[in-house]
Amino acid sequence: MDICEKIAYIKGLAEGLALDEATKEGKILAAIIDLLGDITDEICEIEAGCDELMEQIDAVDEDLSSLEDFIYEDDCDCDCECCDDDCDCCDDDEVYEIECPACNDVIYLDADMLAEEGMTCPNCGTDLEFDFDLDCDCDCDCSKEDEE
């Protein structure tokens, strides 16, 4: 039973009791029941608005996910298996993802930003340090190129 059904039940009980609104107690009970009805109506409107907003947020989330898939798709043509593991052997436009330990905001970086070995979190201002090796650990040629 939701809140709208509960107030309807209470109103039905009050009508069944045939409260005399001429008495002090009857006036108070009738006013309380009317107030509860108004509060319930407001809550139901807020819930409907929240439901509509959640549907819109879900739609935006799906659109954003599709856009991220399109932008960050793996367009590597090489045969090495390390490209899914943040290897830098195929293109220099690869984007890396880190999470700020203070605010848990996800920050996207490219290889040049990682080479700086640090930055300030754009969300909370925490100083972040990077100790990141762009070499991969696989047996492909990309890790040997960096050693030369």
C-alpha positions as CSV (number, residue, x, y, z in Angstrom):
1,M,0.0,0.0,0.0
2,D,1.6,3.3,-1.1
3,I,1.1,6.7,0.6
4,C,-1.7,7.7,-1.8
5,E,-3.7,4.6,-0.9
6,K,-3.1,5.0,2.8
7,I,-4.5,8.6,2.9
8,A,-7.5,7.4,0.9
9,Y,-8.0,4.6,3.5
10,I,-7.7,7.1,6.4
11,K,-10.2,9.5,4.7
12,G,-12.6,6.5,4.3
13,L,-12.2,5.6,7.9
14,A,-13.0,9.2,9.0
15,E,-16.1,9.4,6.8
16,G,-17.2,6.0,8.2
17,L,-16.9,7.4,11.7
18,A,-19.2,10.3,10.7
19,L,-17.0,12.9,12.5
20,D,-19.0,15.9,13.7
21,E,-17.0,18.9,12.4
22,A,-19.0,21.1,14.8
23,T,-17.0,19.8,17.7
24,K,-13.4,20.9,18.5
25,E,-12.1,17.4,18.1
26,G,-13.9,16.9,14.8
27,K,-12.5,20.2,13.4
28,I,-9.0,19.2,14.3
29,L,-9.3,15.7,12.9
30,A,-10.8,17.0,9.6
31,A,-8.0,19.6,9.3
32,I,-5.4,17.0,9.9
33,I,-6.9,14.6,7.3
34,D,-7.1,17.5,4.8
35,L,-3.5,18.4,5.5
36,L,-2.4,14.8,5.1
37,G,-4.2,14.7,1.7
38,D,-2.4,17.9,0.6
39,I,1.0,16.5,1.7
40,T,0.2,13.2,-0.1
41,D,-0.7,15.0,-3.3
42,E,2.6,16.9,-3.2
43,I,4.6,13.8,-2.5
44,C,2.9,12.0,-5.4
45,E,3.7,14.9,-7.7
46,I,7.4,14.8,-6.6
47,E,7.5,11.0,-7.1
48,A,6.1,11.4,-10.6
49,G,8.7,14.1,-11.4
50,C,11.5,11.9,-10.0
51,D,10.3,9.0,-12.2
52,E,10.3,11.3,-15.3
53,L,13.8,12.6,-14.4
54,M,15.1,9.1,-13.9
55,E,13.8,8.1,-17.3
56,Q,15.6,11.1,-18.9
57,I,18.8,10.4,-17.0
58,D,18.7,6.8,-18.2
59,A,18.3,8.0,-21.8
60,V,21.2,10.4,-21.5
61,D,23.3,7.7,-19.9
62,E,22.6,5.3,-22.8
63,D,23.4,8.1,-25.3
64,L,26.6,8.9,-23.5
65,S,27.6,5.3,-23.4
66,S,27.0,5.0,-27.2
67,L,29.1,8.2,-27.7
68,E,31.9,6.9,-25.5
69,D,31.9,3.6,-27.5
70,F,32.1,5.5,-30.7
71,I,34.9,7.9,-29.5
72,Y,37.0,5.4,-27.6
73,E,36.6,2.4,-29.9
74,D,39.6,0.2,-30.4
75,D,40.8,1.1,-33.9
76,C,44.1,-0.6,-33.7
77,D,45.2,-2.7,-36.7
78,C,48.2,-4.4,-35.2
79,D,48.2,-8.0,-34.1
80,C,49.6,-7.5,-30.6
81,E,47.3,-8.5,-27.8
82,C,48.4,-5.7,-25.5
83,C,46.4,-2.9,-27.1
84,D,43.5,-3.5,-24.8
85,D,45.8,-3.1,-21.8
86,D,46.8,0.6,-22.4
87,C,49.7,-0.2,-24.6
88,D,51.0,2.8,-26.5
89,C,52.4,0.8,-29.5
90,C,49.7,1.6,-32.0
91,D,48.7,5.3,-31.8
92,D,49.5,8.3,-29.7
93,D,45.9,9.4,-29.3
94,E,45.2,6.7,-26.7
95,V,43.3,7.9,-23.6
96,Y,44.0,6.7,-20.1
97,E,41.6,6.7,-17.2
98,I,42.5,7.3,-13.6
99,E,40.3,7.8,-10.5
100,C,41.1,10.5,-8.0
101,P,41.6,8.9,-4.6
102,A,40.1,11.9,-2.8
103,C,36.8,12.5,-4.7
104,N,36.6,9.3,-6.8
105,D,36.2,11.5,-9.9
106,V,37.3,9.7,-13.1
107,I,39.9,11.7,-15.1
108,Y,40.9,11.0,-18.7
109,L,44.5,11.6,-19.7
110,D,46.6,11.2,-22.8
111,A,50.2,10.0,-22.9
112,D,51.6,13.6,-22.8
113,M,49.7,14.3,-19.6
114,L,51.0,11.1,-18.0
115,A,54.5,12.1,-19.0
116,E,54.2,15.2,-16.7
117,E,54.1,12.7,-13.8
118,G,51.4,14.7,-12.0
119,M,48.5,17.1,-12.0
120,T,45.8,18.7,-9.9
121,C,42.4,17.0,-9.8
122,P,40.0,19.3,-11.7
123,N,37.2,18.3,-9.4
124,C,38.6,18.6,-5.9
125,G,42.1,20.2,-6.4
126,T,44.0,17.2,-4.9
127,D,47.6,16.9,-6.2
128,L,47.9,13.7,-8.1
129,E,51.2,12.0,-8.9
130,F,51.7,9.4,-11.7
131,D,54.2,6.6,-11.8
132,F,53.2,5.1,-15.0
133,D,55.3,3.1,-17.4
134,L,54.0,3.2,-21.0
135,D,55.8,-0.1,-21.9
136,C,53.6,-3.1,-22.0
137,D,54.7,-6.5,-20.6
138,C,53.8,-8.6,-23.6
139,D,56.1,-10.3,-26.1
140,C,55.2,-8.1,-29.0
141,D,57.5,-5.6,-30.8
142,C,56.0,-2.6,-29.1
143,S,57.9,-3.1,-25.8
144,K,61.2,-3.8,-27.6
145,E,60.9,-0.6,-29.6
146,D,60.9,1.4,-26.4
147,E,64.0,-0.4,-25.0
148,E,66.1,0.7,-28.1
